[in-house]
Amino acid sequence: KYFLGVFVNMTGASSGAARSLGADGELHLIASQGVLDEKDQETDVLSSDCFCGEVAMAQQSSVQFSVHTCAKCVGKKAQEKAKVGAIFIPLRHHGKTLGIFNLFFDTEPSLAFDERALLESIADNIAIALDKSILNEQTKRMELSQERLFLSQEIHDSLAQTIYSLKLQVSVLGDMLKGEQQFSAGNKVEALQTSIAQANQELRELMSNFRVPLD
């Protein structure tokens, strides 16, 4: 949102939008500014259905001008205010499109060579930061997944097996009580108490292990 404001001020655009490109091939609205029709503006646009998407998905994408303005991006009512032209600033890093800034104008847009180079430079740096953020998020998810798998394995190898044993013993105890085997049932209750104490101890050990500082 901050950089969208920077781009709008730099170029004198009447409005603008920032969209991220998802794995589903859709351009998702992240931020908008200026004269846009929020009611008719689509928040999720399939990249293949939009001129903005064509620019974003181009193999040699760069800052581009166009007289096309997509109603899906600006909303139907806002087309009159943003129909003269548009500037597209794609965000690409390592050949991968991460998103695009769309700037819309009610007067014919123009950029000097150094201004265009500056826009591309800013876009490159934003793309690098975005890519790093995505990579960090993926790393965190992988670490969390591994931690959960380890926790699941620890519980399975200790507490889960003890609880399953308790379940079987309770079934046997039920049969004993139905058969009025009082003495055997009494012994089984003692065995159950021992198993419950064992399960409690295993749970405490698990809790203690997972409370150990990571370092």
Disulfide bonds with the S-S distance in Angstrom:
none
